[in-house]
């Protein structure tokens, strides 16, 4: 290792190989081809944005099972993205670092990273093109979702809801089914924690429908787990175990240790409720071992509380307290308030059983206070029933009755018969709809086969007739094409003739008039009025010559291509702005594809840009103009951005003729015209138009 310390590059390479080896081992365990593929790409990747994206994708895939390694890759992506000034990569990297930190229970640091990413996404959205907007919104939706998870893990349900619904709105806007499924599931989890089983099941089933449509086995496992938890809360243990074991099988096949630990913990609670303490402890200790391997403190704390509950039930109060206090310490370290509440109450119950009333009162009151703060209804009623028992043991029967009344109030506000019936009804409706859809699909399949056979017979019977008709139609089409081709050739020939005459005859005569008026202007030094008139003639001639030049360029069929349009715009803008003392920066693609652009398109696009440049020189008081162009497969976009005084768009609702004409010209060619400005903020014009 001494030699590695002397050579930092070798040390970095060594660390990367070690990390990749760990990832590959994880991939083999999980059977995930995606992780294998990403690891292979990373070994030979160049230092570019593609490598940034690979590191981010890899960090996301391994976060749940190897959060430390995920954070390492997230930081590698962040460093490279910062070096490349890749803002999208920087934001995505902070997202994944935040996710890894959440898995480690480092909630404060996780939120810091997620706030950075959200700020970057907002900045990117203000200057993004339409094609890039969806990608930015997807990253923003992911940030809100992870932030919701962090608040959920801390027991802050209101903030969890707020961020999940913000995420859901974004995913619905961009129609991201995978993101919608995850968010539906997470919202269901929060409703479940509030014991609102009806709303929880609605969101779980919405998530399950999307997960099944996408074939997302891992998502199906999560949702089955939580549907199982609803049945567990209602005492339907057989249905709960059925869902849990379905989920457990999926996690075992994929090698997902974190979620396997969660399922084992849930199964353990059912065995505990059924009085099978030995089997419950077996599941809890299996889950605890997995969580110790993964370093997930929040789940480890939950396992310890459940182990303590079993020992408490068996009368082994000291062993129960030992587990409760370890769980409490872990929960306090990571700010896991939900687990802190449970630990406080369970510690109070154990002290009560040991007749240590002072300690019991202290911890039960702590539990009640924190449970009210986070809105944990189950824990509130457990605190009141514990305090009622404590008061009764101390002979304070009046206070015991008051606490018991409070317990009854909170108990009755939770699960009731109507909610249970609605839950069963929703589940039955889902199963019925699913079966009905399958039966409908089978019937449609049979109908399709019968229809296909009938169509085959018709095709065979009508083959000769169809062939004859096809040949006839083909002949007509060829004739029409030949006629149109001849007409196009004649039109092009005529356009060439007109542009040639404009250039050779009218252009030459106008040029001569301009030169003569300029010469006379220079000779009539004494007559100022005559000088002014001659100068006006000269300037008018120059202007007409310029306009004729534009017409000649428009009519020339050899210029009906995107490359010619781009070159003409570049030359005009550069010459005109430099002539007016305005700095110009043009960013056009180095290679312009061979795409056709009709004379109508070229003229309209050029006239819109010309009007925009004239307005800048006349009104904006700008010193710098940025002209840029981006090309997609079937569309092109041009942006004109000046640093002038700008104007209030709201005050310009009734556009002047110039802006109205620009908008109409773009509509005429199937394009879009957008303008945004503000006082002292410059003006941005966006043009989008189709190319073929």
N, C-alpha and C positions, 0 to 999 in steps of 0.2 A: 504493500500500500504506500510505502514511502516514495516509490517511483511515480505513482499516480499523482501524489501531491505536488511533485515537481513539475508535472505536465498537466495543467488544468484541462486542456482539450481532450487528452486521453482519459482523464477522470470523468469528464462529461459524457464521452462516448461509452465508457464502461458502465456508468449509471443508466444510460439509455438502454443498453443491451440487457442489463439486469431487469429494468422495468418491463421491457418488451417480453422477456422470458416469463416474467410473472403473469403478464397479460395473456400470453399464449397458453400458459398452463391453465389459467382461468377459462380461456376459450375452449380448451379440450374438455374441461369438467362440465362446462355449460352446454357444449355442443353448438356453440354460436359461430357460424361461418362468418358472420359480419365482423366479429372481433378479430378472428384470424386474418381476414382480408385487410382490415385497417392496419393491423400490426405489420403485415407484409409490405404494404404501401409505405408505411412510415420509415422502414429501414433504408429505403433508397430515395426518399422524397427530397426534392430541392427546397431551398430556403425561400418559399413563396407562399402566397395565400392558400394554395391547395394543401400545403403541409399544415397551415394553421387550421383549416377546416378538418383535416384528418385527425389532428390532435384533439380538437374539440369533440368530434364524433366519438373518438375512442374514450375520452374522459366520461362522456355521458353514458356509454354502454356499460362501463365497469364501475360506475359510481356506487351502486347499491352493495356490491360485494367487495370492492377494493377502494374505499373512499380516499385513503391516503395516496394510492397510485393515481386515482382520478384527479386529485388536487395537483399532483406533480405534473401530469400532462396538461392540466388547465393552465398552470403557471408557465409551462413551456410554450403553449399557444399564445398566452398573454405577452410574453417577452418577444416572440417573433412578430406578432401582430403590431406591437408597439414599434418595433424596428421598421416594419414595412408601412407604418401609418395606416393600417387597416382598421378603421373604426368599428366596422361590423364584426371583425374577428376579435377585437378587444372586448366588445360588449358580450359576444357569445362566450368568450373565455371566462369573464366574470360570472356569467350565469352558471357555468359548470363548476367553477370553484365554489360558488355559493351552495350548490347542490351537495358537493362533497363535504363541505363544512357542516351542513345540516345533518348528514349521516353520522358525522363524528360528534354531534351535539354542540358544536360551536356556533350557536345561533346568532350572537351579536356580530361575529365576523361574517357569517353567511349573509345577513341583512345588509351589511356595509357593501359587500360585493354586488348584491342585487340592486341596491340603490344606484350604484355607479352604472350598471348595465342599463337600467331604465332611463337614466339621464342621457346616455349615449344614443339609445334608440330614438328618443325624442328629438335629439339634434339631427340624427340621420333622416328622420321623417320630414323635417322642414326643408331639406334640400334634395330629396330623392326623386327619381323618375318613377313613373307609374309601374314600370315593370319590376323595379326593385322594392317597391313599397310592401308587397306581400311577404317577402322574405324578412323585412325589418319587423313587420307586425307579428310574424310567427315568433321571432326572437323575443319581442316584447310580451306576447302572450305567455311564452314559456317562463319569462322572468316573474310575471305576476303569479303564475302557478306555483313556482318554487317558493316564492315569498309566502304564499298561502300555506304551503306545507310547513315552512319554518314557524309561522305563527301557530299553526295547528299543533305542532310538536311541543310548543311552549304552553299550550292550553289557552291561547288567546283566540277564542272562537270568533268574536266579532271581526277582528282584523283578518282572520282566515277567510271568513265569508266575503269580506270586502274585496280581497285580492283574487279569490277564485272566480267571483262573478265578473270582475274586470277582465280576467283571462278568458272566460267563456264568451264574453261579448266580442273580443278580438277574434277568437277561433271561429265563431259563427260568421263574422264579417268576411273572413277569407276562406270559409268553408273547409276548414281543416278538421276532418272527421277524427283523426287520431288524437289531436289536441282536445277536441270536444269530449271524446270518450273519457280521457284522463280527468278532465275538469268535472264532468258530471259525477264521476266516481268520487272525487275528492269532496265535492259539495255534499254528496250522500253521506260521507264519513262524518262531516260536521253535524248534519242533522241527526245522525245516529248518536253522536255524543250528547246531543240535547234530548235524546230519547224521543225524538219526533220520527217514529218509525214509518209513518205514512209517507212523509216527504222524502225520507231517506230511501225508501224502496222505489219511489218514482224515479229518483235520480240514478239509482243503481241499475234499474231496468233499462233506462235510456242509454246508460253507458254500456250495458251488456249487449244490447241490440247492435250498437256500433262496433263493439269489440268482435262480435261474431261475424258481422259483415266484413270486417277487415282481416279476420282470421288471426287475431291477436291472442294467442294462448295465455301469455303472461297477464294481459288485461283481464281475460275471462277468469283467471285464477283469483286475482284481487277482488273482483266483484262477487264471485261465488263465496269468498271468505266473508265478506261483509253481509251478504244475504244470510249466510249461516249465523252470523252474529245476531241478526234480527230474530231468527228462530230461537236462538239460545236465550235471548232476553225474554221471549214469550214462553219459555219452558218446553218448546218443541225440540227436544234434544236429538231425536232420530233424524229429523230433517236438517238440523244444524250440522250434525256429524256427516251427513251425506254430502253437503256442500263443502265442508272443511276437507274431507278426504279427497274430493275431486280436485280442489285447489292444491292440496299437498302433493298429489301425484304429478301435477304439472310442474311444480317447483322442484321436485326431486329429479324429474327428467331433464330440466334445464340447468340443474345445479345451483339454483338461486338460494344461497344460504340464508340471507337476511329474511326473505319472505317465508322460507321453510321454518325459521325460528318463530316467526309471528304465528304461523298456523299451529305449530306444536304447542305454543302457549295457549292459544284459543281452545285447542282440543283438551288440554290439561284442565282448563276451567270447567269444561263440561263434565269430565270425570270427577272433578272435585264436587261439583253441584250434585252429582249422582251418588256421592259418598264413597267413590272408589279412589281413596287417597293414595294408595300405592301407585296406581297407574297415572294419577295426576302428577305426583312428584317425579315420576319417570319422564313424563313429557316436559315438565318444567325444567328439570336439570339438563335434558337434551337441548332445549332452547337456550338455556343459560350458557352452555358450552359453546354453542354456535355464536352467540352474541359476544362472548369474551374473545373469540377468535377474530370477529369482525370489528371489535372495539366500539360497538353501538351502545352507548351508555344509557340512552332512554329506554331501549328494550330490555337491557340488562336490569335496570331498575324495576321494570314491570314484572320480570321473572322473579326477582327477589321478593317483591310484595306478595305475589301469588304463592311462593314457597312458604312465606311467613304465615299466610292465611291458613294453609294446610296444617302447619305446626300448631297454630293457635287453636284450630278446631280439635286437634288431638290432645290439647291441654299442655303442650310443651311450649309454655309462654316465653321462657327465656330464649329458646332457639328462634321463636317467632320474632321477638324483639331484636335479636341479632341481625336477622335478615331485613327487618323493617328499617333499622338505623342505617345499614349499608345502602339500601335503596334510597333513603332520604338524602343521604350525603351525595349520592350520584345525581339525584334530581336537583338539588340545590346548586351543584357545580355547573350544570348545564341550563339552569333556569326552567326546568320541566315542571311547571306549576301544577299540572293535572296530577302527576305522580306524587308531588309534595303533599297535596291535599289527602290523597289516599293513605300515604305513609303516616301523616299526622293522626288521622282517624284510627288506623289500625294500631298504632302505638298506644293511643288513648284506650282502645278496647283491651289490649293486653295488660296495661297497667291497672285497669279496672278489675280484670280477672284476678290480678295479684294483690288486690285491695290497696294499691298505691293511689289513693284518690286524688291527692294533690297533683301528681304527675299526669294522671288521667285527665283531670280537668284542664290542665294547661294545654295538652296536645289536642284534645277535642275542640277547645275554643279556637286554637290556631287553625285547625281543619275547617271549622265552620266559617271563620272570617275569610279565609282564602277561597273556599268553595263559593261563597256569595260574590266575591270579587270577580271570579271567572265564570260565574253562572252555571256551575256544575250541580244540577238538581239532585242527582243521585247521592252525591257526597253530602249535600245539605241535609237531606233527610236522614242519612246515616249518622251525621253529627248530632242531630236532634235526638234520635233514638238512643244514642250512646250517652248523651248528657241526661236524658230522662232516667236511664238506668242508674247513672252515677248519683243523681239527686235522690233517687229512691233508696239506694244503698246507704246514703248519709242521713236518711230520715227526713229529707226536705221534700215532702210529698206534694205540696202545693206547686213548687217549681218543677217538680217531675211531671205533673199533669200539664203544665204550660208547655214544657218542651215536647211532650207527647202530642199535644194539640198541633204544634208546629210541624211535627213529623207527619201527622195525618194530612195536613193541608198540602204539603209538598208531595206526599205519596199520591193523593187523589188528583193532583194536577198533571200527573205523568200518564203512564199507559192506562187506558180504559178500554172497556169492551168495544166501543165504537171504533177506536183506532185499530184494535186487533182485527175486527171484522173487515175493515177497509184494507188492511194489509193482505189478508187472505184473498179478498176479492181482487185486488190488483194482481197478485201472483197468479191466481186462477185465470184471470183475463189474459195475462201475458202468455201462459201456457196454451190457452185456447187459441189465441191469435196465431201463435207459432205453429200449432198443429194445422190450423185452417190454411195458413200460408203454404205449408208443406203439401197439403192435399191439393190446393189450387195449382201449385207448381207442377205436381205430378199429372194432374188433369190437362194442364196446358201442354205438358210434354207429349202426352198421348195424342192430343189434338194436332200438335205440330207434326208428329210422325204421319198421321193420317192425311193431313193437308199436303205434306211433302210428296206422299205417294200419288195423290190425286194430281198434283202439279206435274209430276213426272209423266203421268199418262197423257195429260194435255199437251205437254211439250213434244212427246213422241208423235202424237196424232197430228199436231200442227207444225211439224218441223219443216215440211216442204213449203207450206204457205208462208211461214215465218221467214224462211231463207229468202224466198222471192221478194217479200216486202222489205227485208233488210237490204237486199241488193238495190232495190228501187230507191229506198231512202238514202243509201250511201251515194248513189249516182246523183241525186238531187243535191245532197250536201256538198259533194265535190264541185258541182256546177256553181253553186252559190259561193263557195270559197274562191273559185277561179275568178268569178265576176268581181268579188270584193277585192281580191288581190290586184286585179287590173285597175280598179278604181283607186286603190291606195297608191299604186305606182303613179297614176295620173296626178293625184293630189300632191304627192311628193315632188313630182316634176314641176308642177305649177308653183309650189312653195319655193323651189330652187330658183325658178325664173323670176318670181316677184322679189325675193330677197336679193337676187343679182342685180335687177334693175334699180332697186332702192339704193344699193351700194354704188353701182356704177354711174347712174344718171342723177337721181335726186340727191344722193350723198355728195357727189362731186360738185353739183351746182350750189348746194348749200355751203359747202366748204369754200367755194370761190366767193360767194357773197360775204361770208364771214371775213375772209382775208381782205377783200376790197374795202369793206367798212372799217376794218382795223387800219388799213393803209391810209384811207381818207382821214380817219381820226388823228393819226400821227401828223398829217400835213396841215390840218386846220387848227393850228395852235391858237389863233386869235379869236375864233368864234366858239365861245364856251357852250352856247346852246346847241350848235351843230355838233360839237364834240360829244355832248351827252347823248344826243339822238343816235349818232353813229355807234357809240359804245353800247347803247341799248340794242341796236340792230345786231351788233357782234355777239353780245351775250345771248340774245334770243336764238341766233344761228347756232351757237355752241350747244344750247339746251336742246334744240330740235335735232342737231346731229347726234347728241347723246341718246335721245329717245329713239331715233331711227336705228342707231346701233343696237339698242335693246330689241327693237322689232325684228331686225335682221337676224339677231341671235335666236329669237323665239321661233321665227319661221323656218330656220335652217333645219331640215329633218336629220341632218348628221349630228345635231346637238341634242337629239331626243334621248338622253341618257343621264343617269345620276352623276356620273363623273364630270360631265360638262357643266351641269347645274352647280355642283360644289365649287368647281374652279372659277366660274363666273361670279358667284357670290363672294368668294374669297377676294378676288381682284377688286370688285366694286367696293366692298366694305373697307378694305385696307386703304385704297386710294382716297375714298371720300372722307374717312375719319382723319387720316393723316393730313389731308389738305385743310381740315378744320381744326388741326392742332389737338386732336384727341388720341390718346394712346389706345391701341387695340391689341388684344391677345386672342388669337384664333386657335382653337383646339378641334381639328377635324381628324377623322381616322386616316392613318397612313395609306391604307388600301381601300379604295372605293369599289365595291362589287359592280359587275356589269348588269345593272338593272335599268329597265326602260322607264322613262318619264316623259309623258306626252307634252306637246307644246303648250297646251292649256295649263297643265300642272306647273310646268317651268315658269310660265308667265305669272301665274297667280302667286306662287311661292316667292318669286323674285320681287314682285311688286309689294308684297306684305313686308318683306325684309327691308326693301328700299324705303317704304313709309316709316318703318320703325327707326331706321338710321337717320332719316330726315328729322323726325320728331326729337331724337336724342340731341342732334346738333342745334335744333331750334329752341327747345324748351328746357332740357334737363340740367344744363350747366355741368354736365359730366366731364371728368378728366380721363376716365378710363372705361373701356367697354370690353366685356368678355363675350366672345361668340364661340359656342361649342355645338357639336353634333354627335348624336349617337345613332347607331344603326342596329335594327333588329332584323329578323328574317323577312318580314313583310311590311315593316313600318320604319320610318325615319323620324327623328326628332331634332329640332334646332332650338337652342336657348340663347337669348340675347339679354345680357345683364349689364346695366350701367350703374355707376356710383353717384348718380346725380341727386338732385333735390327731391325727386319722386313726387307723388301726389296721392291724395286720398281716393282710393278706388270707390268707397261708399258714396263720396260726393260726385262721382262720375257715373252714376247709375244710367243716366240717359247719355250714352256715348256720343261723342262728336262723330262727324262724317268719316274722319280718318280711321278711328278705331272700329267703327261700325263696318266700314268697307273691308278692313283687314279681317274681321271676324267672318264676314259673308264670303270673302274669297276662299278662306280655308274650308268653310262649309261646302262651297261649290265643288271642291275636289275630294270631299269625303274626309277632310282632316279636322283638326281641333285647334282653336286659338284660345290661349289663356294668358291673362295679364295680372300681375300682382305688384303692388307698390304701397308705399307709405311715405308720409312726409319725412324728408331727410333720411330715407332708407333705400334710395335707388329704385329702379324698376326692373322687373324680370318678366320677359315675354317667352312663352313656350309655344312652339309650333309642332304639331304631330301630323303626319300625312302618310298615306299608303304608297309603297313602291312595289314593283313587280319584277 
